[in-house]
Amino acid sequence: MPATKTSIPVEAFLAESPLQLFIGGQWRPAEKKQTFEVIDPGAGTRLAHIYDSGAEDVDAAVQAARRAFRQSGWAAMRPNERGVYLHRLADLVEQNRDTLAEIEALDVGKPLAHARFDIENFSATMRYYTELALHIAYRDPIAVPRHEARTVRHPYGVCAFIFPWNFPFLLAGWGISPALAAGNTVVVKPAEDASLSTLYLARLVKEAGIPDGVINIVPGLGETAGAALARHPGINRMSFTGSPEVGRLIGESCGRNLVPVKLELGGKGAAVVFDDVDIDQTVDRLTRAVTLNTGQVCCTATRWLVHERIYDRFVETAIRRMQQVRIGYWDDPEAHMGPLISRKQMDRVLGYLEKGKQQGAAAVLEGGPAAVAGKEQGFWVKPAMLAGDPENIACREEIFGPVSFLLKFKEEQEALELVNRSPYGLANSVWSQDLARAGRVAEQLVAANSWINAHNVFVHGVPYAGVNLSGLGGGVLGPNTLLDYLREQSVVRPL
């Protein structure tokens, strides 16, 4: 049980441990009855046990989704009919926001206010795609000589999703909302480190009256449940969010079955800061970006390229601001930053700090383990800043923690070269009062997303994706994402 007082609904939910799988609209244990632990990252104590899905459970979920696609009527419904169910689900998520946010905060370790935002974003995403599905063309005439021709769009079938642990509920919304609005059925494998909110969602799916088998949830380990889902011949589309290393394995499995795959992978985001910025304001926004979710954000700004004319003042300001970041347990209303998700992740972050220094990086702000009163067993770290050579391992590789690496530049072209030498390509930002220059530089940065005078900007209707090591197969949040979940078919009649 959690190491702090939780609400009655959350206590009741966790008391059902071991928590079961959700397949075909029914709760059921894993076939082999094996379980895994869920750990509170802020206290280092057990929250619950969850049944660990094996290949046979994944197969049952895929078969349930296939039956629902063929027999439940979901795929054949008009978009407005499906919209009734999806809006009802969004309503239920909003009505249960506080319970879901508490579960998410406990499970991931993020401050409660941040978790509330994630829950609200889920509903907003579902409403966005539900409404968008009402307005796209499902039949388009094609103007060609001597033929009557058209394109029609149909749902694919079973769409599989493997989500990470940093934003489990928000990313579930980003993934399943367009797939469901398009008429597909889904099988979700949440991260083993953060499955609780997704399992609670299954209760609301049932309450919303969504036909059995349309949404299936199979928690489990990546190397077993995740691998079984990715290689299953019964899925029609695959979406994975996580590391490039695992993304390659997912892509390989899907390639064998010729299943289209969408990969949203890691990043090493850069912030290019010119000498005309308001230093205090820019430092504040970049500090908030790199400490959001304790730096466990794939697109966040971890490389800070600062113009030489303001470098020293910028660094002094950044040290003061980083030292003001309040670290605390999820129920601390003043906390901006919680723990890392696990001891493994804490060891990774601290290891990168050490390796960076061994390769010659200067510890501008030391970082290291943090202490939170009463939570000595939690996975706490302080924000850190390193500076040095762009070839340093801490500058090149994704750390996934509250660590920034400082670089100095003199000319615009130099900054572009430093940013674009990265093999990643997810998101960068440009900071300048000269909007013409900011726009020019933003367009030349090699990534799928460039932001100006802001970082970590996600707007419904604006595509978010990755290139190079950061992903392939299309993005999320934009209108094209809905079309990604509709297969095109041409119909032609010679005249």
C-alpha positions in Angstrom: 0.0 0.0 0.0 1.1 3.6 -0.6 3.2 5.3 2.1 0.8 8.2 2.5 -3.0 8.6 3.0 -4.8 8.1 -0.3 -8.5 8.5 -1.2 -11.0 5.8 -0.6 -11.5 5.0 -4.3 -7.7 4.6 -4.8 -7.4 2.5 -1.7 -10.2 0.3 -2.9 -8.7 -0.1 -6.3 -5.2 -1.0 -5.0 -6.8 -3.4 -2.5 -8.0 -5.6 -5.4 -4.3 -6.6 -5.9 -3.4 -8.6 -7.9 -5.0 -6.5 -10.6 -6.4 -8.4 -13.5 -6.2 -8.2 -17.3 -9.1 -6.7 -19.3 -9.9 -8.9 -22.3 -13.1 -9.0 -24.3 -14.8 -6.8 -21.8 -14.0 -9.1 -18.9 -11.5 -9.0 -16.0 -9.4 -12.2 -15.8 -6.1 -13.3 -14.3 -3.2 -14.2 -16.5 -3.2 -17.8 -17.7 -0.1 -18.7 -15.8 -1.1 -16.7 -12.7 2.2 -14.9 -12.6 2.4 -11.4 -11.3 4.8 -8.4 -11.0 5.1 -5.7 -8.4 4.2 -2.0 -8.8 6.5 0.2 -6.8 5.8 3.7 -5.5 8.9 5.6 -6.8 8.6 8.3 -4.2 8.6 5.9 -1.3 10.2 2.8 -2.7 7.4 0.7 -1.4 5.0 -1.7 -3.1 1.7 -0.3 -4.3 0.1 -3.5 -5.7 0.7 -6.7 -7.8 -0.5 -7.0 -11.3 -1.1 -10.1 -13.3 1.7 -10.6 -15.9 0.3 -11.3 -19.4 2.0 -14.1 -21.3 1.8 -14.8 -25.0 -1.4 -16.8 -24.5 -3.0 -13.8 -22.8 -1.9 -11.5 -25.6 -3.3 -13.9 -28.1 -6.6 -14.0 -26.3 -6.7 -10.2 -26.3 -6.0 -10.0 -30.1 -8.6 -12.6 -30.8 -11.2 -10.7 -28.7 -10.3 -7.5 -30.6 -10.7 -9.3 -33.9 -14.1 -10.6 -33.0 -15.2 -7.2 -31.8 -14.0 -5.7 -35.1 -16.0 -8.2 -37.1 -19.1 -8.8 -34.9 -19.7 -6.0 -32.4 -20.8 -3.4 -35.0 -18.1 -0.9 -33.9 -16.4 -0.7 -37.2 -19.7 -0.4 -39.1 -21.1 2.4 -36.9 -21.3 5.9 -38.4 -18.7 8.2 -36.8 -21.4 10.1 -34.8 -22.6 6.8 -33.4 -19.1 5.8 -32.2 -18.8 9.4 -31.0 -21.6 8.9 -28.5 -19.5 6.2 -26.7 -16.2 8.1 -27.0 -17.7 11.3 -25.6 -19.2 9.3 -22.8 -15.8 7.8 -22.0 -14.3 11.3 -22.1 -17.0 12.4 -19.7 -16.3 9.5 -17.3 -12.6 10.3 -17.3 -13.4 13.9 -16.4 -15.8 12.8 -13.6 -13.1 10.5 -12.2 -10.2 13.0 -12.8 -9.2 13.2 -9.2 -9.0 9.5 -8.7 -7.1 8.9 -11.9 -4.7 11.8 -11.2 -4.0 10.3 -7.7 -3.3 6.9 -9.2 -1.1 8.4 -11.9 0.8 10.6 -9.4 1.4 7.6 -7.1 2.4 5.3 -9.9 4.8 7.6 -11.9 5.9 9.9 -9.0 4.8 13.2 -10.6 3.2 16.0 -8.7 -0.6 15.8 -8.4 -1.2 19.0 -10.5 0.9 17.6 -13.3 -1.0 14.3 -13.2 -4.3 16.2 -13.3 -3.2 17.9 -16.5 -2.4 14.5 -18.1 -5.9 13.2 -17.2 -7.6 16.3 -18.7 -5.4 16.0 -21.8 -6.7 12.4 -22.4 -10.3 13.7 -22.6 -9.4 16.6 -24.8 -7.6 14.3 -27.2 -10.5 11.9 -27.4 -12.9 14.7 -28.0 -10.6 16.2 -30.7 -10.5 13.0 -32.7 -14.1 12.1 -32.1 -15.1 15.5 -33.6 -12.5 15.3 -36.4 -13.9 11.9 -37.5 -17.3 13.6 -38.2 -15.7 15.9 -40.8 -13.2 14.0 -42.9 -14.2 12.5 -46.2 -14.6 8.7 -46.3 -15.2 8.7 -50.0 -13.2 11.0 -52.4 -13.9 11.0 -56.2 -10.8 10.8 -58.4 -10.8 12.8 -61.6 -9.3 10.6 -64.3 -10.2 10.3 -68.0 -12.7 7.6 -69.2 -13.1 6.1 -65.7 -15.4 6.6 -62.8 -13.1 6.3 -59.8 -13.1 7.0 -56.1 -11.1 6.4 -52.9 -12.9 4.9 -49.9 -11.5 4.7 -46.4 -12.0 1.9 -43.9 -10.7 1.1 -40.5 -7.8 -1.4 -40.5 -8.9 -3.8 -37.8 -6.9 -4.5 -34.7 -4.4 -1.7 -33.6 -1.8 -2.6 -31.0 -0.2 -0.1 -28.7 2.8 -0.3 -26.4 3.1 2.8 -24.1 5.9 4.0 -21.9 5.9 4.8 -18.2 6.5 8.6 -18.3 3.0 9.7 -19.4 1.0 6.5 -19.4 -2.5 8.0 -19.4 -1.9 11.0 -21.6 -0.1 8.9 -24.2 -2.8 6.3 -24.1 -5.2 9.1 -25.1 -2.9 10.2 -27.9 -2.7 6.7 -29.2 -6.1 5.0 -28.9 -8.3 8.1 -29.6 -7.7 8.3 -33.4 -7.7 4.5 -33.8 -11.1 4.2 -32.0 -12.6 7.2 -33.7 -11.7 5.7 -37.0 -13.5 2.4 -36.1 -10.7 0.2 -35.1 -10.4 -2.0 -32.1 -7.3 -1.9 -29.8 -5.0 -3.9 -27.7 -3.0 -1.9 -25.2 0.2 -3.1 -23.4 1.0 -0.5 -20.7 4.5 -0.1 -19.3 5.1 -2.5 -16.4 6.5 0.4 -14.3 3.2 2.4 -14.7 0.1 0.3 -15.6 -2.3 1.4 -12.9 -4.2 4.3 -14.5 -4.6 2.3 -17.8 -6.2 -0.5 -15.8 -8.5 1.9 -14.0 -9.5 3.2 -17.5 -10.9 -0.3 -18.3 -13.5 0.3 -15.6 -14.7 3.4 -17.3 -14.7 1.7 -20.7 -17.1 -0.9 -19.3 -19.2 1.9 -17.7 -19.4 3.8 -21.0 -20.9 0.8 -22.7 -18.3 0.4 -25.3 -18.8 -3.0 -26.9 -16.8 -5.8 -25.3 -13.5 -6.4 -27.1 -13.2 -3.0 -28.6 -10.6 -2.0 -25.9 -8.3 -4.7 -24.4 -5.6 -4.1 -21.8 -2.8 -6.7 -21.2 -0.2 -5.4 -18.7 3.0 -7.3 -18.6 6.8 -7.2 -19.1 8.1 -5.8 -22.4 10.2 -8.8 -23.2 7.2 -11.2 -22.9 3.9 -9.4 -23.3 5.3 -6.6 -25.4 7.2 -8.9 -27.7 4.2 -11.2 -28.1 2.0 -8.3 -29.1 4.5 -6.8 -31.6 5.0 -10.2 -33.4 1.3 -11.3 -33.4 0.1 -12.0 -36.9 -3.4 -11.0 -36.0 -2.7 -7.2 -35.5 -3.2 -4.8 -38.4 -1.3 -1.8 -37.1 1.3 -1.3 -34.4 2.3 1.8 -32.4 5.2 1.9 -30.0 6.5 4.8 -27.8 9.8 4.2 -26.1 13.5 3.9 -26.8 15.2 3.5 -30.2 16.7 0.2 -29.1 13.4 -1.4 -28.4 11.8 0.5 -31.3 14.2 -1.4 -33.7 13.0 -4.7 -32.2 9.4 -3.7 -32.6 10.0 -2.6 -36.2 11.7 -5.9 -37.0 8.8 -7.9 -35.6 6.3 -5.9 -37.5 8.4 -6.1 -40.7 8.2 -9.9 -40.6 4.4 -9.7 -40.7 4.3 -6.7 -43.0 2.3 -4.8 -40.3 2.5 -1.0 -40.6 4.3 0.5 -37.5 4.4 3.9 -35.9 7.4 4.5 -33.7 7.8 7.6 -31.4 11.3 7.2 -29.9 13.8 9.1 -27.9 15.4 12.4 -28.4 18.2 14.8 -27.4 16.4 18.1 -27.8 18.4 21.3 -28.1 17.5 24.9 -27.1 19.4 27.6 -29.1 19.5 30.8 -27.1 20.5 34.0 -28.8 22.0 37.0 -27.1 18.8 39.2 -27.3 16.6 37.1 -25.0 15.3 38.0 -21.6 17.7 35.9 -19.6 15.6 35.4 -16.5 12.5 34.5 -18.5 14.3 32.1 -20.8 16.1 30.4 -17.9 12.9 30.0 -16.0 11.1 28.3 -19.0 14.0 26.0 -19.9 14.4 25.0 -16.2 10.7 24.1 -16.2 11.1 22.2 -19.4 14.1 20.1 -18.3 12.7 19.3 -14.8 9.1 18.5 -16.1 8.4 14.9 -15.1 11.9 14.9 -13.6 13.4 15.2 -17.1 11.7 11.9 -18.2 10.4 13.6 -21.4 11.8 12.4 -24.7 11.5 15.8 -26.5 12.7 18.0 -23.7 15.5 20.5 -24.0 18.7 18.8 -22.6 21.3 20.6 -24.8 21.4 24.3 -24.1 23.3 26.2 -26.7 23.9 29.7 -25.4 25.4 32.7 -27.3 28.9 33.5 -26.0 27.9 37.2 -25.3 25.4 36.1 -22.6 26.8 32.7 -21.7 28.3 33.6 -18.3 25.2 35.6 -17.1 22.9 32.8 -18.4 24.8 30.1 -16.5 24.8 32.1 -13.2 21.1 32.6 -13.6 20.5 29.0 -14.4 22.3 27.7 -11.4 20.2 29.9 -9.1 17.0 28.9 -10.8 17.8 25.2 -10.8 18.6 25.3 -7.1 15.1 26.7 -6.5 13.4 23.7 -8.0 11.3 22.1 -5.2 11.6 18.3 -5.1 8.8 16.5 -3.3 6.3 13.7 -3.0 3.3 13.7 -5.2 1.0 15.1 -2.5 3.3 18.1 -1.9 1.3 21.0 -3.5 4.5 23.1 -3.8 6.6 20.4 -5.6 7.6 20.9 -9.2 9.6 17.8 -9.5 9.1 14.3 -8.2 11.3 11.2 -8.2 12.6 9.2 -11.1 10.4 6.2 -12.0 12.7 3.4 -10.6 16.0 2.6 -9.1 17.2 1.4 -12.5 16.4 4.9 -13.9 18.1 6.6 -11.0 21.2 4.5 -11.6 21.1 5.4 -15.3 20.9 9.2 -14.6 23.6 9.2 -12.0 25.8 6.9 -14.2 25.6 9.4 -17.1 26.6 12.2 -14.8 29.6 10.3 -13.7 30.5 9.2 -17.2 30.2 12.7 -18.5 32.6 14.0 -15.9 35.0 11.2 -16.6 35.1 12.4 -20.2 36.0 15.9 -19.2 32.6 17.6 -18.6 32.5 20.3 -15.9 29.8 20.0 -13.3 28.3 23.5 -13.5 25.6 22.2 -11.1 26.6 19.0 -9.4 23.2 17.2 -9.1 23.3 13.8 -7.6 21.0 12.0 -5.1 18.4 14.1 -3.3 16.9 13.8 0.1 13.2 14.1 0.8 12.1 13.9 4.4 10.3 10.7 5.3 10.8 9.2 1.8 14.4 8.0 2.1 13.8 4.9 0.0 12.5 6.9 -3.0 14.3 7.4 -6.3 15.2 11.1 -5.8 17.8 13.1 -7.8 18.7 16.8 -8.0 18.7 18.8 -11.3 22.2 18.9 -12.8 24.1 20.9 -15.4 27.2 19.9 -17.2 29.3 21.8 -19.7 32.0 20.8 -22.1 32.7 19.2 -25.5 29.8 18.3 -27.8 31.2 14.9 -28.3 30.8 14.1 -24.5 28.6 11.1 -23.9 26.3 13.2 -21.7 25.8 15.6 -24.6 25.3 12.9 -27.3 23.1 10.3 -25.6 19.6 10.5 -24.1 19.8 10.5 -20.3 16.1 10.8 -19.5 16.6 12.8 -16.3 16.8 16.4 -15.1 20.2 17.0 -16.7 21.2 19.8 -19.2 24.4 20.1 -21.1 25.7 23.6 -21.8 27.4 24.6 -25.1 28.6 28.0 -26.2 28.3 29.3 -29.7 29.2 32.5 -31.6 27.6 32.3 -35.0 24.1 31.2 -36.2 25.6 28.6 -38.5 27.8 27.2 -35.7 24.7 26.6 -33.6 22.9 24.9 -36.5 25.9 22.5 -37.0 26.0 21.7 -33.3 22.3 20.9 -33.1 22.1 18.9 -36.3 25.1 16.6 -35.6 22.8 14.7 -33.3 21.4 11.4 -34.7 18.1 12.1 -33.0 15.4 14.3 -34.5 12.5 14.9 -32.2 12.2 18.4 -31.0 14.3 21.6 -30.6 13.6 25.2 -29.7 15.0 28.6 -30.7 15.0 31.6 -28.3 15.2 35.1 -29.7 13.3 38.4 -29.9 14.2 38.5 -33.6 11.4 36.4 -34.9 12.7 36.4 -38.4 15.9 34.9 -37.2 14.1 32.5 -34.9 11.9 31.3 -37.7 14.8 30.9 -40.1 16.8 28.8 -37.6 13.8 26.8 -36.5 13.2 25.7 -40.1 16.8 24.5 -40.5 17.0 22.4 -37.4 16.7 18.7 -38.3 13.8 17.4 -36.3 10.1 16.9 -36.7 9.2 19.7 -34.3 10.7 23.1 -33.8 9.4 25.6 -31.2 10.1 29.3 -30.8 10.5 30.9 -27.4 8.9 27.9 -25.8 9.6 24.2 -25.3 7.4 21.1 -24.9 4.5 22.6 -26.8 1.7 20.1 -27.7 -1.4 21.5 -29.5 -4.3 19.3 -30.8 -4.2 19.8 -34.5 -0.4 20.2 -34.8 1.4 17.0 -35.8 4.1 15.8 -33.4 6.5 13.1 -34.6 10.2 12.2 -35.0 12.8 11.6 -37.7 16.1 9.7 -37.7 16.6 7.9 -34.4 13.5 9.6 -33.0 10.9 7.7 -35.0 9.0 6.9 -38.2 5.6 6.0 -39.5 3.8 9.2 -38.9 3.1 11.3 -35.8 0.4 12.0 -33.3 -2.0 14.9 -32.4 -2.5 16.1 -36.0 -5.3 15.5 -38.4 -3.2 13.0 -40.4 -3.0 10.7 -37.4 -6.7 9.9 -37.9 -6.0 9.1 -41.5 -3.2 6.8 -40.4 -5.8 4.5 -38.9 -7.9 4.3 -42.1 -6.8 2.2 -45.0 -7.4 3.5 -48.5 -9.1 1.5 -51.2 -9.7 2.6 -54.8 -12.9 1.7 -56.6 -12.8 2.1 -60.4 -15.3 1.5 -63.2 -14.3 2.0 -66.9 -16.6 4.2 -68.9 
